[in-house]
Amino acid sequence: MTHWTRSPALTRRATVAGLFAAPSLYLPNTAARADDTAVAAPRVSFSCIATPQAVAGPYYFDPKLQRVDITEGHPGAPLQIRLVVIETASCQPLAGTRIDVWHARADGFYSGYRGQGDNHKVDTSGGTFMRGTQETDAQGEARFRTVYPGWYEGRTAHIHFKVFVDQKNVLTAQMYFPDALSQYIYANVNAYRRKKPRDTFNTNDGLALMDKTHGGFCDIKEESDHYLATLILGVDRSATAFADDVWPPPGLGAEAMSRRRGPAAVVPGVARSEQKEA
C-alpha cells in the first residue's frame, strides 16, 4: 500500500510558498545532501514478495551513465528514489546489483526519441536526461536524485526501472505514485503545467491496473527540500523479464487498457468516472 506522509518541514502550503514558487525549480547544490551517508535512511520492513514484472515500453535505452543525479539540470519538484533489492528466496539484500532507471521529465518528454510532446513533434534524439544506472550497496540499496515524473497521454505518473543480477535482466518494472500527490504537483509547479488536461490516472491506466499486489506503488514522504520515494524490489535470480519490444502487452491494446476496471484511488479524493468491465 502506498503511503503519502507529510513532515512538518514541508507541508503543501510551505511547498507552494517556498520551493515551488520559482518558475523553473531545480536545486543545483544537492549532491552533498543526496550522498550524505551521515543521514539515517528510513527503516523499511522487507517483504519477501516478488515485484511484478511490467513491459519496458518504447523508450528504453542504456546511455551507460552511472550516476546519482539524472536530471541534467531540468526543472521539476525534487525527488529522491530509494530502491532496495532483495532476493525473494532468501529475503536477503542483494549487493552489487545493477539498476537502470528512466522516466519522463516534468513536461512529459522522454530523452533520446522523436515524437515527444502533446503534438508528437518534439525530437529529443541524443538526449539522456532522466536516465541513469547505479549499483546497490551492501544493504541492497541504490539512490537516484531526479524530479517528480511528468505525465503524458495514456499513462499515469510512473518511473521505469530494470534490475540486473550477474549481467542478467531479472526484473523490468514500474514505480507508481499517489494520484492525489501527482495532481497537486501538476497543478502547483510551473514546470508541469500544460494546456492539455491529464487523461490517465492510476485507476484507468491499464499497466498500473495489472499490478494487482500494488508491489510497484512506492512509499513516499516529504523531506525538507525534496520528496523521498522508497520501493522494495523483490527479485528472483532465475526470472526472465518481458522482451523490450512487447508493447503493449499481448491482449492489452489501447482500447482495452482504457476500459479495465481497477481498485479505488490509492489516495482518496481524486474524482474518476466509473470504469467498465473489459
C-alpha positions, 0 to 999 in steps of 0.5 A: 500500500502506498503511503503519502506522509507529510513532515512538518518541514514541508507541508503543501502550503510551505511547498507552494510558498517556498520551493515551488514558487520559482518558475523553473525549480531545480536545486543545483547544490544537492549532491552533498545532501543526496550522498550524505551517508551521515543521514539515517535512511528510513527503516523499511520492513522487507517483504519477501514478495516478488515485484511484478514484472511490467513491459519496458515500453518504447523508450528504453535505452542504456546511455551507460551513465552511472550516476546519482543525479539524472536530471541534467539540470531540468526543472521539476519538484525534487525527488529522491528514489530509494530502491532496495533489492532483495532476493525473494528466496532468501529475503536477503539484500542483494549487493552489487546489483545493477539498476537502470532507471528512466522516466519522463521529465516534468513536461512529459518528454522522454530523452533520446526519441522523436515524437515527444510532446502533446503534438508528437513533434518534439525530437529529443534524439541524443538526449539522456536526461532522466536516465541513469544506472547505479549499483546497490550497496551492501544493504541492497540499496541504490539512490537516484536524485531526479524530479517528480515524473511528468505525465503524458497521454495514456499513462499515469505518473510512473518511473521505469526501472530494470534490475540486473543480477550477474549481467542478467535482466531479472526484473523490468518494472514500474514505480507508481505514485499517489494520484492525489500527490501527482495532481497537486504537483501538476497543478502547483509547479510551473514546470508541469503545467500544460494546456492539455488536461491529464487523461490517465490516472492510476485507476484507468491506466491499464499497466498500473491496473495489472499490478494487482499486489500494488508491489510497484506503488512506492512509499513516499514522504516529504523531506525538507527540500525534496520528496523521498520515494522508497520501493522494495524490489523483490527479485528472483535470480532465475526470472526472465523479464518481458522482451523490450519490444512487447508493447503493449502487452499481448491482449492489452491494446489501447482500447482495452487498457482504457476500459479495465476496471481497477481498485479505488484511488490509492489516495482518496479524493481524486474524482474518476468516472466509473470504469467498465468491465473489459 
